[in-house]
Amino acid sequence: MEIYIGSNDHSVMHDDEVDPLPCVHNRASNEGVKVCELCRSMLDYRPREGWHVPLSDEEHEEAIALFGGSTLPSSRRWKHLAQRMANSFHLNWARLADGGDPVVALPCSEEAFAALVSDALAGRALSPEQQHWLNAGVELRHGVWMRRMNGVWYLNDVPLGEGVTDPMVLEVLGDPTVRQGWDLTQLYTGLGALHIAPGEPEHPDVPHFFFRGRFHRLIHPHHRPIGTMLSWLSLKIRVSRTQEGAPKVAMSALAWAYDFKTCTTDTVRNVPHQRMVDEAFAHRPSGLFDCHEEPWMELYRNHVSTLADIDNLDYPLHMGGSRIKFRVRSPTNRTRLVQVPNRPDLWALLLSLAMSPLDSRPGRLLLGLQHNWSRPYFKRNADAPELVRSLQFCHDILNGILGARVAVQHDRVLIIGQLGHVYEVSVGEGQHGAPYCIQHRTSFEPHAGRDLCIHSGKRTNTVPIGDTLGSVFLSLYNDATAAIKIDSLASMMMNATPLGFPDELDDRWRGLLNDAAVASLERLGERGSLRPLMGRRRPWYGGRALPDDQHHRFFELEMQEYIEAEHHRRARRRGTSRHGRWRERFSAAMECGAGLPYDDVVNAWRATVHPYQERQHRRPRHGLRDRHRLFRLEHRRFHGLPYRQRDDVHEVGDVRDGERRWCETFARVWHVLLRQPLGAWVALPANNGQPLTLERTELRVTVRNQRERNFLRRMVRWAGYVQDTEHERNVRFVRRDHPVPNARMKLSGLLGRIQQDQGVRGAPPRWWNYVEPFAVPDEMAELRWPYHEDLTDAPAARRQQRIDDAIPFNLVEDGVDDA
């Protein structure tokens, strides 16, 4: 089959008319300066075997200079790092202003407590009296008590999690010289935030995937520092609310942090990462960053982005054991854990870096420390002799085949095989660790290609990438010959119809086929190595029929074929087909006797290839994008959607949705109900989707369903209102009395039942933000602006809510009496 392919100027040429690709590494061209985009992609390629950090050489060198390099002993590396960062704000956030002792009082004498610490660190069993001292606790500054109960450490009855162990606490708490000048409340709160729930990645409700013999949390890398920051914010708010004399932080920040963390680290949502983060921070509670002066909070206030392509398998800090573990790149380019000394300065530094955004300067500094701790980065030299020879060898191969069935556009190469199959080759993270990506193209529409693997799975760094890519070009150019030793390529050639060919070939179409290539596939079929997929009796090109009971060795390809056939059936129902346009053009060319229009194929392909960009050049590592998609389908089908995803009708983090609706929106209604004087009224709508209105404020809240209507009705009656009039659109209640006895206790019980029925696990109690009832005021006092805000749902959101309400679901009726 003779095929002539156009060159870069889109004109049809024969082999001897094709100009060589202009590049300084192409010995057949006269270019002396310019490097072509294909060579740039090979020079920029970095194999990603567990680690990929998009850092510049300067950022790598800065990180190495901080700890002195990987050749130093571990103790000296930590010492260098602490000394060079001693005056940084990454440490000052955890220092005491006066530099004094953070411990106010011990539960026993200093000598007895030192003996307790010695026994605990030595692993000896503690006496009952020593256990009692730990239960009584150590008093820290600002009215905070550090105590241990049932093996878990607490800050003012707020648990820090099982990851905060006895050696982490006692080795610092029991040494006056080590703890001097450090705010231990801040440090232990940060350590408690590293114990991120749920702790078991194998839990069916936690997104995960199985890789290299263990489960990994299916979390976007940029969401890990965000999730750690949100855990720290929740823990700090809970601790501050228990301190005597401390101002009560608004519960809206706690509810916002819980909702945001659920969307990032606990569930998978079909929302772009950057959009979800932007929406959540746009709808943050007012004054969130004004109350917290930590360095990472300032970074989140000014700059939040999740666009950088970063691959790391887990969180940088790991809890458990006697010390926290720092996750770094090993000499074999895998992952290893190194122990961090129990020192407050190192804790403060690593906590600050771990909670900073990944694309910020501290976040990139942390990536540099992880990447270079055990093995320094590899600085690729573009002038290395072996690399230059490899690029020249690749160009020599392209010069020999360019023009006939081969075209180059930017950093991609199009190759048409001996039977008309169209392949697109590019440099990148391919199947089974290959440094190249091959797609069998059946169309040039988005997502129309199918990944093809011809890699053996053996990874080696000894063969230069230019030599590897040149052999790939030759294999696909002579695909029928290479298929003798590559089963996946042979299976694809036997079962996939080439671009533009019909499903059933007549004699005219068979006359265009390469007889030697068909004979090669026929010999493979006779040996029993291959068979058609999906129960076909014959290959697409005809050939000898094969028995149906022959053993099939390519189950995964069969499933891909089934999925593609389903796509074709759906496309036919829509009246379109990916293959239809090219089949019509090829058939028309056959009728006219003008030959197959492969020049149009090349021109159409060129129009779809974008200029080379290093970040867009990389593919998602280990197929995480496909795992996200498959997990969403499985999670939604078998586990159902969480409550907040079913009722949310606005952007992520909006005050009208999720936990903030119950902890802040309805809490505002309760506050206004108590502030209104006698004779004031409140109108409760009779239909879903209508707003609740109050007489003395502009506060309006949409009532979405019967559950919320029952809750508001009880809340109104417990506040001292009685029903006055009833209309078609609403029921009006007028305040006639003081709040009923035990009104807040009844409200707490009702909120607890609703929260339990909705399955919101791990969230703080909703009743925390509802004020205590008080006597009816004589007149309405001035209220802040949040109590005059219109919180009704947007029109588009209400329409979507009516669509969602059409889906039947069971409403759990509340069992609390109105009295």
Residue, then its C-alpha position, 0 to 999 in steps of 0.5 A: m500500500e503506497i501512502y505519501i504524507g505531507s511535510n510541515d508545509h501541508s503539501v503532498m511530497h514523495d520521499d525524496e522531496v521531504d526536507p529534514l527536520p530543522c534541529v541542531h541535533n539533526r545532522a541532515s539539516n543546516e540548523g546551527v542554533k535551534v533545538c526542535e520541540l521533539c528534542r526538547s521533550m526528550l531533554d525535559y523528560r524526567p522519569r517519575e518512579g514515585w516522585h516528581v516535583p517541578l522545581s528549578d535547579e535554584e530551588h533544589e540548591e536552596a533546599i540542599a544548602l539548608f541541611g548541608g547535603s545528603t552526605l552528612p550524618s542525619s543528626r548533623r543534617w537536622k542540626h544544620l536545618a534548625q540553625r539556618m531557619a532559627n530566625s525564620f517566621h516558620l519557627n517564631w509562630a510557636r515561640l512564647a513572647d517572653g521566652g519563659d517556661p510554658v509549664v505552669a504547674l506539674p502534678c507532682s514534684e519535679e524529681a518525681f515527674a523526671a522519674l516518671v518521664s525516665d520510666a516511660l521513655a525506658g519502656r517500664a510500666l508506670s505505677p498507679e500513682q504515676q498513672h494518676w499524675l498523668n490523668a491529673g495532667v500538666e498545667l500549661r499557659h493560658g489555662v490549658w491542661m495536658r493530660r493522658m486518659n486511656g492511652v490518648w493525650y488531651l488538651n483540655d478534654v480535646p483528644l489529639g489522636e492516637g498518633v501523639t504518643d508518650p515519647m513525643v509528649l514526655e521527652v519535651l514536656g519533661d525537659p525544662t531546657v528543651r521546652q523553654g520558650w516554646d508554646l507547647t499548646q500550639l505545637y501539640t495542636g499541630l501534631g494532633a492535626l497530622h492524625i488525619a481521620p479516617g485513619e484506615p485507607e482501606h475503609p470503603d468510604v475513603p477513596h483509595f487505590f491499590f499500588r505496590g502492595r499497599f493502599h494509597r489515599l486517592i487525594h490530590p497532592h494539593h489537597r494534602p496540605i489544605g486538609t492538614m491546615l483544616s484539621w489544625l484549624s478545627l483542633k485549634i478552635r475546639v481547644s480555644r473554646t475550652q480555655e477559661g477567659a478566652p474569646k469564643v471563636a465563631m463555630s462557623a469557622l469550625a463548620w467551614a473547615y469540616d465541610f471543606k476538608t470533607c470535599t478535599t480529603d474525605t470524598v471525591r467530587n466531580v469538580p475541578h480542583q482549582r475551582m473547588v478550592d477557589e469557591a471554598f476560600a471565597h465563601r470562608p467565614s468573615g474574619l477567618f484570617d484575622c484571628h489566626e496569625e500563623p505563617w501558612m494562614e497568611l499564604y492561604r489568604n494571598h495565594v491559593s493555586t492547585l495547577a502545578d503538576i506534582d506527584n507524591l504518594d502521601y503526606p510529608l509527615h507521618m505519625g506513630g511511634s516514638r517520633i514523627k516520621f519525615r517522608v523523603r525520596s530514597p536513593t532508589n527513587r522510592t519513598r522512605l521514612v526518616q525519624v525527626p528528633n523530638r525538638p520543638d524547633l524542628w516540629a515548628l518548622l516542619l509543621s509550618l512547611a507541611m501546612s503551607p500551599l504546595d505551590s508557595r515558596p515554603g511548600r516548594l521548599l518542603l518538596g526540595l527537602q523531601h526530594n534531596w534529603s537522601r539523594p540529590y537531584f539529577k541535573r541533566n546536562a544537555d551537552a552530554p556526549e551520550l545524550v547528543r549521540s542519542l538525539q542524533f541517532c533518533h533523527d537519523i532514523l526519522n530522516g530515513i522514514l520521514g515522508a512516507r507514512v511518517a509526519v512530525q508536528h511539534d513534539r509528536v510523531l504520526i506513523i501509519g503502519q503497514l495495514g493502515h493503522v494510525y499511531e501517535v507517539s510522544v515522549g511522556e509517562g507511558q504504559h508500564g513505566a515506558p518513557y513514551c506514549i503511543q495512541h492508536r488513533t481512530s479519529f482526531e476528536p478529543h479522547a478518541g485515541r486508545d493507549l497502546c503498550i509495546h513495552s516489556g515492563k523492564r525499567t532501565n536507565t542505561v539506554p538513552i531516550g533517543d535510542t529508545l524512541g528511535s526503536v519505537f519509530l521503527s517498530l511502528y513503521n514495520d508494525a506487522t514485523a514487530a507484531i511477531k514478538i509483541d502480542s499487544l501490538a498483534s492483537m490490536m492489529m488483528n481486532a482494530t479496524p484502521l482509520g477510514f476502513p469499513d467494518e466489512l471489506d470487499d475485494r477492492w479494499r482487500g487489494l489495498l492491504n499489504d499481503a506480507a503483513v496479513a500473512s504475518l498475522e495469519r501465521l500468528g493466528e494459526r499458532g493459537s497466539l491470538r484470536p478476534l475479540m468479542g466473539r468474532r469469528r474472523p479478523w477485520y481483514g477477513g482471513r481464516a475463521l478461528p474457533d470460539d473456544q480458543h483460549h483468550r489471553f487478552f482479557e483487558l483488551e476485550m473489555q476495552e473493546y466492549i467499552e468502545a463498542e458501547h460508545h459506538r452504539r451510543a454515538r449511532r443513537r445520536g446520529t454521529s460516529r467517530h469513524g463515520r466521517w473518515r469512512e465516508r471520505f475514504s469510500a468516496a476516494m475509492e469510488c473516484g479511484a483517486g487513492l486514499p486521502y492520507d494527506d487529509v488525515v495528516n492535515a487534520w492531525r496537525a490541526t489537533v497538535h498543540p505547541y509543546q509545553e513541558r507541564q502539559h506534556r506530562r500525563p497523570r501518574h499511574g492513571l490516577r485520572d481514570r481511578h478517580r473516574l472509576f471510583r466516583l462511579e463505584h462510590r456513588r452506586f454502592h455507598g450513596l452520596p453523603y448528606r452534604q452532597r445531596d442537599d448542597v445547591h451552592e458553591v463549596g463552602d457557602v454558608r447556606d449549605g452543609e454543616r454551615r447551614w445548621c451551625e451558622t444559618f439556623a443559629r442566626v435565626w435562633h439568635v434573632l428569635l430570642r432578640q425580638p420583643l413581645g408582639a414581634w412575628v415570624a412567618l414560616p412558609a407552607n411550601n418548600g422553596q419559600p423563605l422564612t421571614l422575621e419582622r424586625t430584621e431582613l434575615r431570610v432563609t429558604v425552607r427546603n424540605q419538611r425536616e427543616r420546617n419541623f425543626l424551625r417550627r419547634m425552635v419558634r415555639w421553644a423561643g416563646y412564640v405561638q401560632d397567630t394566623e395561617h394563610e395559604r403561603n405561610v403560618r405566622f407566629v407571634r411572640r407572647d412569652h419567655p423561652v420555655p424551660n430547658a429550651r436549649m437542652k431540647l434544641s440540643g437533643l433535636l439537633g443531635r438527632i438530626q445530625q445522627d440521622q443524616g449520617v454526618r460522622g466526625a463533625p462537631p456538635r451543631w448546638w455549640n453555636y446556639v446561644e443560651p436563652f434569656a429574658v425577652p428584651d423590651e425593645m429590639a437591639e442593634l444587630r450586626w450585619p449577618y443578622h440582616e443578610d438575605l440567605t435565600d437560595a438563588p433562583a438557579a439553585r432552587r430549580q435544581q433543588r426541585i429536580d432533586d426533590a423529584i427523586p424519592f427518598n425517606l424523610v426521618e421524622d423527628g421524635v421531639d414533642d413541641a411542648 
